[in-house]
Amino acid sequence: VNVKVNVNKLSDEYNVTATEIEVNQNTPVTNGDLKAKVTATSKEGNVSGTDKISTVVPKSSISTANYGDQNITAIVTFKDGTTKPENQTVNYGQIPNPEDSVNKQGLPDGTTVIWKTPPVVNTPGSTTGEVEITYPDGSKDVITVNVIVRKVSEEFTATGTQIEVNQNEEVTSNMLKGAVNATNAQDENGNAKIAKVESKSPINTATYGNQTIQAKVTYIDGSEQDVTIPLKVKDVTDPTILTPEENKNWEIMALDKTLPVMKIKAEDNANGIGIATIEVRNLPEFLTFDESTGTIVFKEGVQEVPKIKSDNTMYGVTIIARDKAGNSTSMLVNITVWSMRGKYDPQPKPQTVDNGTVPNAEDSVDKTGLPSGTTITWKETPVVNTPGSHPTVALVTYPDGTVDEVEVPITVKKQSDTFTPTAKQPGQTAKHGSDPSAEGSINTDGLPSGTTYTWVEKPDTSTTPGSKPGKVLITYPDNSTEEVTVTVEVTPQKDDYNPQPKPQTVDNGTAPNAEDSVDKTGLPEGTTV
């Protein structure tokens, strides 16, 4: 009787697994190292068959030049000469060729291999598939093959390209992802396999300059890879001009030997690159900006503000501050150069003068606050020979040669307000019935020449002798008038005449007539004897 004995191949009887090998960079991995990490276990009963392994040989050379994880595809040969179907290492999503999944060495020509159950290759790591081997005689074998799905991170290497952002701008995940390129050994682009890129630590863009971002690349299979992304933080914020304030107006005056403090100061934004230059444009020709002190000063050789002919000249000065990144800020300020005429506003001092008296020009303008050396003269001599208001222009001449005109109110007093005439005491005497002079009743000493005197109320000298009141109208040369009450002493008529007797010869017993006894020649009418 012929008994058919079927002796199983050791490679069919046992499954093999491997554990991790750790070596230092550039340390070779020997076949012995490989064999030491491979174990064989029976498919039934879980019995160890590691002692039945003859050799473990890598399918390709092993490089340890680069640090990191990698998979080694090796052929396990059992002591019966059979080999375990080769582990296929494929990329994520790549179904391996079934022909490459079986060691066809020794199989008859015409043997075909197809997938009966393709492996699932959308998760990295070890998986299995079933291949159907059809021999030329039509008989078939179905064997399980091991497939290792390589991590995307093992197939592709991520590199970072520079990201440029402005200070304080957020670096988004999209920016990170957009800055990473993944390529494989064939220089194929694998960016589509990048799921996300995340920074390992918070990214601070407050400070300008170059830095690196240590990021983690997560591929679509969940595998990860570290990448360094260069980051350039740009300073795009304009500097700030601290002083002066916008539209500041500095005022200087002709002949000034000391300038006001015209300080210019600027600073860059926080954590900025710093101020490079401060430029000051359209300064008056006698001024310059001293960068060392940050101050506007006289040019070398200039000791005072030059004279100008106009009241003032305004210069629109532009200040430009630039930082080292090229950002700039500008500001407009003014420098106003005044002549003394434009700067000062002298005020008149009203003058009241007597008729004919010309006031002193220096006394007719308030010189308080005016510069030393200022002189004041009359543009035209004031009219002072008629009473009333006579405004007159005074010329104020400053040390810089400019001249102001100031109208000074001048009031000429009436002569009647200037003089105080008095009646003569005692009053003038007048004969009975005479016409006394009005002027004779006034003390005329000190009164102006041309003054006239007339009676307003003439004293009555036609009555009894004694003090008789009267009123004199005094008219001054300026036609102003005033009245003065006077007294005229009327003398008795007896003081004016010297009647002479007329001797009489009469008969005894005859009384002579008194009227005939005095010579009345020249005596006033009405005289009785």
C-alpha positions in Angstrom: 0.0 0.0 0.0 1.3 3.3 -0.9 0.9 5.8 1.8 1.2 9.4 0.9 2.9 11.5 3.6 2.6 15.2 3.4 5.4 16.9 5.2 4.6 20.6 5.9 7.1 23.2 5.2 8.4 24.9 8.3 7.6 28.2 6.7 4.0 27.2 6.5 3.9 25.9 10.0 5.4 28.9 11.8 4.7 32.6 11.9 7.6 34.9 12.5 7.7 38.3 14.4 10.4 40.7 15.1 11.2 43.1 17.9 12.9 46.5 17.7 16.6 46.8 17.3 18.3 49.9 18.7 21.8 51.0 17.5 23.8 54.2 17.4 24.3 56.2 14.3 26.8 54.6 11.9 26.8 51.3 13.9 26.3 48.4 11.5 23.4 46.0 11.9 24.6 42.4 11.4 22.6 39.3 10.3 23.2 38.0 13.8 21.5 41.2 15.2 18.6 40.5 12.9 18.3 36.8 13.9 18.4 37.7 17.6 15.3 39.9 17.2 13.2 37.3 15.2 11.0 34.6 16.9 8.9 31.9 15.3 5.7 30.6 16.8 3.6 27.7 15.5 0.3 28.5 14.0 -1.3 25.8 16.1 -0.6 25.4 19.7 1.5 28.6 19.9 4.7 26.5 20.2 8.0 28.2 19.8 10.0 27.4 16.7 12.7 30.0 16.9 15.3 27.2 17.1 14.2 26.1 13.6 15.3 29.4 12.1 18.5 29.1 10.1 19.2 32.7 8.9 17.7 36.1 8.8 19.1 38.2 6.0 18.1 41.8 5.0 16.6 42.1 1.6 18.7 45.3 1.0 21.6 47.0 2.7 20.9 48.8 6.0 22.0 52.4 6.6 22.3 53.8 10.1 23.7 57.1 9.0 20.5 59.0 9.9 18.9 58.9 13.3 15.2 57.9 13.6 13.0 54.9 13.0 13.0 52.7 10.0 11.8 49.2 9.0 14.1 46.4 7.8 12.7 43.9 5.3 14.4 40.6 5.9 14.1 37.0 4.6 13.8 34.3 7.3 15.1 30.9 6.1 14.2 27.9 8.2 16.4 24.8 8.6 14.4 22.9 5.9 15.5 25.6 3.4 12.0 27.1 3.1 11.6 30.8 3.6 8.8 32.8 5.0 6.9 34.8 2.4 8.5 38.2 2.3 7.1 41.1 4.2 6.1 43.7 1.8 6.8 47.3 2.8 4.5 49.7 1.0 3.7 53.3 1.2 0.5 54.5 2.7 -2.4 53.7 0.4 -0.3 51.6 -1.9 -1.4 47.9 -2.5 1.7 45.8 -3.1 2.1 43.6 -6.1 1.1 40.1 -5.0 3.9 38.6 -7.2 6.3 40.5 -4.9 4.6 39.1 -1.8 5.7 35.5 -2.4 9.1 34.0 -2.7 8.7 32.3 -6.1 12.1 30.7 -6.0 11.7 27.0 -6.7 8.1 27.4 -8.0 7.4 26.0 -11.4 7.3 28.3 -14.4 3.8 29.4 -15.1 2.8 29.7 -11.5 0.6 32.8 -10.9 0.0 34.8 -7.8 -3.0 37.0 -7.2 -4.6 38.6 -4.2 -7.4 36.7 -2.8 -7.9 39.2 0.0 -5.9 42.4 -0.5 -4.3 44.0 2.5 -5.7 47.1 4.0 -3.1 49.8 3.5 -4.7 53.0 5.0 -3.2 52.5 8.4 0.6 52.4 9.1 2.0 49.2 10.6 1.7 45.5 10.0 -1.2 44.1 8.2 -1.9 40.9 6.3 -3.4 39.8 3.0 -4.1 36.5 1.4 -2.6 35.5 -1.9 -3.8 32.7 -4.1 -1.0 30.7 -5.8 -2.1 28.8 -8.9 0.3 26.2 -10.2 0.5 25.2 -13.8 -1.5 22.0 -13.0 -4.3 24.1 -11.7 -3.8 23.3 -8.1 -3.8 26.2 -5.7 -2.3 27.4 -2.5 -3.6 30.2 -0.3 -1.1 31.7 2.0 -1.1 34.7 4.3 1.5 37.4 3.6 2.6 40.1 5.9 2.5 43.7 4.6 4.1 46.5 6.4 2.5 49.9 5.6 5.1 52.4 5.9 4.3 55.6 7.8 4.0 58.7 5.6 6.6 60.2 7.9 9.0 57.4 6.8 8.4 58.0 3.1 8.5 61.8 3.1 10.8 64.3 4.7 9.3 67.7 5.7 11.3 70.8 5.3 10.3 74.3 6.3 10.4 77.5 4.2 10.6 80.9 5.7 7.4 82.6 6.9 7.3 86.4 7.0 4.9 88.2 9.3 4.6 91.6 10.8 5.3 92.3 14.4 2.4 91.1 16.6 0.8 89.3 13.7 -0.4 85.8 14.5 1.2 82.9 12.8 -1.7 80.7 11.9 -1.8 77.0 11.4 -2.5 77.6 7.7 0.7 79.7 7.5 2.6 76.9 9.2 1.2 74.3 6.8 1.8 76.4 3.8 5.5 76.8 4.8 6.2 73.0 4.9 7.1 70.9 1.9 7.2 67.1 2.0 9.3 65.3 -0.5 10.5 61.7 -0.8 13.6 60.1 -2.2 12.3 60.4 -5.7 11.7 64.1 -5.1 8.0 63.6 -5.4 5.8 66.2 -3.7 3.9 64.9 -0.7 2.3 68.1 0.5 -1.2 66.6 0.0 -0.3 64.0 2.6 0.2 66.7 5.3 -2.9 66.9 7.5 -1.7 69.7 9.8 1.4 71.5 11.1 1.5 72.7 14.7 4.0 74.7 16.6 5.4 72.9 19.6 5.4 76.1 21.7 3.6 79.4 21.5 5.0 81.7 18.8 5.9 85.2 19.9 6.0 87.8 17.1 6.4 90.8 19.4 10.1 91.2 18.6 11.3 91.9 15.1 14.1 89.7 13.7 14.7 86.1 12.7 13.8 83.0 14.7 12.9 79.4 14.2 9.6 77.6 14.9 9.9 74.0 16.1 6.8 72.4 14.7 5.2 69.0 14.5 3.9 67.8 11.1 1.0 65.4 11.3 0.4 63.4 8.1 -2.9 62.0 7.0 -2.0 58.6 8.4 -1.5 60.1 11.9 2.2 59.7 11.7 4.3 62.7 12.9 7.5 64.4 12.0 9.4 67.3 13.5 10.3 70.2 11.3 12.1 73.5 11.7 10.4 76.5 10.1 12.4 79.8 9.7 10.3 82.8 10.8 11.1 86.4 9.9 9.3 89.0 12.0 9.2 92.3 10.1 9.1 95.7 11.8 6.4 97.5 9.8 5.3 99.8 12.5 6.1 103.5 12.0 8.2 105.1 14.8 6.6 107.8 17.0 7.7 111.4 17.2 7.4 112.1 20.9 8.3 115.8 20.8 7.3 118.3 19.7 3.5 117.9 19.4 1.8 118.2 16.0 1.5 121.7 14.7 3.8 123.1 17.4 4.8 126.7 16.7 8.2 127.9 17.9 8.5 131.7 18.0 11.8 133.5 17.7 12.5 137.2 17.2 15.0 139.3 15.3 18.3 139.9 17.2 17.5 137.1 19.7 20.8 135.6 20.9 19.2 132.8 22.7 16.8 130.3 21.0 13.9 128.6 22.7 14.5 124.9 23.4 13.5 123.2 20.1 13.9 119.6 21.0 13.0 116.7 18.7 12.7 113.2 20.0 11.4 110.0 18.4 11.3 106.3 19.4 10.6 103.1 17.6 7.7 100.9 18.5 8.2 98.4 21.3 10.6 95.7 20.4 11.2 97.5 17.1 14.5 97.6 15.3 15.3 101.2 16.5 15.5 104.7 15.2 17.9 105.2 12.3 17.7 108.9 11.5 15.7 112.1 12.2 15.5 114.5 9.3 14.4 118.1 9.6 13.4 119.9 6.4 12.7 123.6 5.5 14.4 125.2 8.5 15.3 128.9 8.3 18.7 129.2 6.6 20.4 130.3 9.8 19.2 127.2 11.8 20.3 123.6 11.7 19.3 120.3 13.4 22.0 118.9 15.7 21.4 115.1 15.7 23.8 114.6 18.6 21.6 116.7 20.9 18.3 116.3 19.0 17.9 120.1 19.1 17.4 122.8 16.5 20.3 125.3 17.0 22.1 128.2 15.3 24.3 127.3 12.4 28.0 127.6 13.1 29.0 131.2 13.1 25.5 132.6 13.6 25.0 134.3 16.9 21.6 136.0 16.6 18.4 135.8 14.7 18.8 138.0 11.5 16.6 141.0 10.9 13.6 140.8 8.7 11.6 143.5 7.0 8.1 142.0 7.4 6.2 141.5 10.6 6.9 137.8 10.5 8.0 134.9 8.4 6.6 131.4 9.1 8.5 128.3 8.1 6.6 125.1 7.7 9.1 122.6 9.1 8.8 118.9 8.3 10.2 116.3 10.8 10.8 112.8 9.4 11.8 110.0 11.8 12.9 106.7 10.2 13.6 103.4 11.8 16.2 100.9 10.7 13.6 98.9 8.9 12.7 101.9 6.7 9.4 102.8 8.3 8.9 106.5 8.7 6.7 109.0 10.4 6.5 112.7 9.5 5.1 115.7 11.4 4.6 119.3 10.4 5.6 122.1 12.9 6.2 125.8 12.4 9.0 128.2 13.3 7.8 131.8 13.2 10.5 134.5 12.9 9.2 137.8 14.2 10.4 141.3 13.6 10.2 143.5 16.7 7.4 145.4 15.1 5.5 142.2 14.5 6.2 140.9 18.0 5.4 143.9 20.1 2.1 145.8 20.5 3.0 149.1 22.1 0.1 151.0 23.6 -0.4 154.8 23.7 -0.5 156.9 26.8 -3.1 159.5 26.3 -1.8 163.0 26.8 -3.6 166.1 28.1 -1.6 169.3 27.5 -2.0 173.0 27.8 -2.6 175.1 24.7 0.7 175.5 22.9 2.5 172.8 24.9 3.9 169.9 22.7 3.9 166.6 24.7 7.1 164.5 24.9 6.9 161.6 22.5 8.7 159.3 24.8 6.0 159.9 27.4 3.2 159.3 25.0 3.8 155.5 24.5 3.9 152.9 27.2 7.4 151.4 26.9 6.8 148.6 29.4 8.2 145.4 28.0 9.7 147.0 24.9 13.3 146.1 24.1 16.1 148.3 25.4 17.1 150.8 22.8 13.6 151.5 21.5 13.1 155.2 20.6 9.9 157.1 20.2 9.4 160.2 18.0 6.5 162.1 16.6 5.7 161.4 13.0 4.3 164.9 12.8 4.4 167.6 15.4 1.1 167.5 17.3 -1.4 170.4 16.8 -1.7 172.1 20.2 -3.0 175.6 19.4 -6.7 174.7 19.5 -8.6 173.0 22.3 -10.0 169.5 21.9 -8.8 166.2 20.6 -5.8 166.0 18.3 -4.8 162.3 17.7 -1.2 162.2 16.6 1.0 159.3 15.4 4.1 158.4 17.3 6.9 156.4 15.6 8.3 153.5 17.7 11.7 152.6 16.3 13.0 149.2 17.5 16.6 148.1 17.7 16.1 145.9 14.6 15.2 148.9 12.6 11.5 148.1 12.2 9.1 150.9 13.1 5.6 150.8 14.6 3.1 153.6 14.4 1.0 154.3 17.4 -1.8 156.8 17.4 -1.7 158.8 20.6 -4.8 160.6 21.8 -3.8 164.2 22.6 -6.2 166.5 24.3 -5.5 170.2 24.3 -7.1 171.9 27.2 -9.1 175.1 26.9 -7.1 178.1 28.1 -10.1 178.7 30.3 -9.2 175.4 32.0 -5.6 176.3 32.2 -5.8 179.7 33.7 -7.5 180.9 36.8 -7.9 184.7 36.6 -8.8 186.7 39.7 -10.4 190.0 40.4 -8.2 192.7 41.7 -8.4 193.2 45.4 -9.2 195.8 46.2 -11.2 196.6 43.2 -10.3 199.4 40.8 -11.8 202.8 41.7 -14.0 204.8 39.4 -15.4 208.2 39.5 -19.1 208.7 39.7 -20.7 208.2 36.3 -17.5 207.0 34.7 -17.0 204.0 32.4 -14.4 201.8 34.2 -12.2 199.4 32.1 -13.1 195.7 32.4 -9.4 194.8 32.1 -8.6 197.1 34.9 -10.6 194.9 37.3 -8.6 191.7 36.5 -5.2 190.6 37.6 -3.8 190.0 34.1 -0.4 188.9 35.1 0.3 185.4 33.6 -2.7 185.4 31.2 -1.8 184.8 27.6 -1.2 187.6 25.2 -4.3 188.4 23.1 -6.7 187.8 25.9 -9.7 190.2 25.8 -11.9 191.5 28.7 -15.4 192.8 28.3 -18.2 193.6 30.7 -20.9 191.1 31.0 -22.4 193.1 33.9 -21.1 196.6 34.0 -21.0 198.1 37.5 -23.3 201.1 38.1 -21.3 204.2 38.8 -24.2 206.6 38.4 -25.6 206.2 41.8 -24.2 206.5 45.2 -20.5 206.0 45.9 -19.1 202.7 47.2 -18.5 199.1 46.1 -20.4 198.3 42.9 -20.4 194.6 41.6 -19.7 193.8 38.1 -18.9 190.7 35.9 -16.1 190.5 33.4 -16.0 188.1 30.4 -12.5 187.0 29.7 -12.0 185.6 26.2 -8.7 183.7 25.6 -6.9 183.5 22.3 -8.3 180.0 21.8 -11.8 181.6 22.1 -12.5 179.8 25.4 -14.1 182.1 27.9 -14.8 182.5 31.6 -16.5 185.1 33.8 -15.0 186.7 36.8 -17.0 188.7 39.4 -15.3 192.0 40.3 -15.9 195.0 42.5 -15.5 198.6 41.4 -15.1 201.2 44.1 -17.1 204.3 43.0 -15.6 207.4 44.7 -17.8 210.2 46.1 -18.1 213.2 43.8 -16.8 215.4 46.5 -13.5 213.8 45.9 -13.6 214.8 42.3 -14.5 218.5 42.7 -13.0 221.5 44.5 -15.8 224.1 44.6 -14.6 227.7 45.3 -16.5 230.3 47.4 -17.9 233.4 45.9 -17.5 236.3 48.3 -20.8 238.0 49.0 -21.5 241.7 50.1 -25.0 242.1 51.4 -27.0 244.8 53.3 -27.5 244.6 56.9 -30.1 242.1 57.7 -30.1 240.6 54.2 -29.1 236.9 54.2 -27.1 236.0 51.0 -28.3 233.2 48.8 -26.2 230.0 49.4 -26.5 229.0 45.7 -24.8 232.3 44.9 -22.2 231.9 47.5 -20.3 229.0 45.7 -18.9 229.0 42.3 -20.8 226.0 40.6 -18.8 226.3 37.5 -17.9 222.6 36.5 -19.9 221.1 39.3 -22.2 218.3 38.1 -25.7 219.0 37.4 -27.9 218.5 40.4 -25.4 219.8 42.8 -27.2 221.7 45.5 -25.7 224.4 47.7 
